[in-house]
């Protein structure tokens, strides 16, 4: 995992425990927006192999940076040896892929003067939504089932469900799942035009929340059958998943959280669990007034008594298409290290909320409460919702 909070799992874990945000005042290119962003240092310095030079774009550079963390490349090579390159699936999520390359190409002096795009602009290898999966597939010489899901902010949560179904159907034996989304002009100016961007750091579930902080991030996870878990160090199990599409509005969730509720109920049914078995919920928690309110209403329909909740977007910003996988890894870290993070930057929890928001005022950096089973929510534009349940036990 790589986020604005740090490169690698350990750096992100330390940021979570020490309440150290990765957000900074906007300094991305020449974007003139008074906001805070989750920008990752070191992306620009990533140079892809010569054989993949046409894939050079911020999104694939971010993927390359994240793949270098936590011995993940070694894990992939070992998985290839166990299963074969044709039996290892690849399922990734992204929302805007490498669109920044196209945006900059249209701003170039060459295009302005001649109407011709620079030779460095390669639509298929950069802008195309499948670009990041094709890049990773070629980098690791994989030949198994490969797909990219692009459902806005639920993209890289839904890849877990898709990969699990492929494994259950015998179409592959294991899968690399994850998500990559990088900063670009479309998301920064686009969310600003929707009046969803906060001028200050985002404050999820706060009574005075007024918008999100756009971030970038990447996370990759090796998903294997439970019987292989004994070979792993402190394995975390995907116990259940639920997906829904309420199709209420292009950019606004159903006000009563209908789709969010359906996704959570499906996940519990998939896991054969009761809501009372959930210790902690990693909220989608974007810090926009409508989203946070909707999610609380949905949770109230699922849980008969308040459940401990927080949003980790105060560390990373909203990483959009990468959020599902980034927050899946955060959920795994909570389980492996048995803690619940606070909802960073949340000064006063909205008094109208029904759930237990873990604010800095209510806890000292991180809770010592047990986090054996965790729900991770991801809700995207168009009502594309996904809920994942992780646990330290297979059943």
Helices and strands as residue ranges (DSSP letters): E 2-3, E 6-7, H 9-18, E 24-25, E 36-37, G 50-55, H 58-67, H 72-83, E 88-93, H 99-107, H 109-114, I 123-127, H 131-140, E 146-149, G 152-154, H 155-168, E 174-181, H 185-193, E 217-224, G 226-231, E 237-245, H 258-271, G 275-277, E 280-282, H 289-302, E 308-310, H 313-316, G 320-322, H 323-337, E 340-341, E 356-357, G 360-362, E 366-367, E 373-380, G 381-383, E 384-391
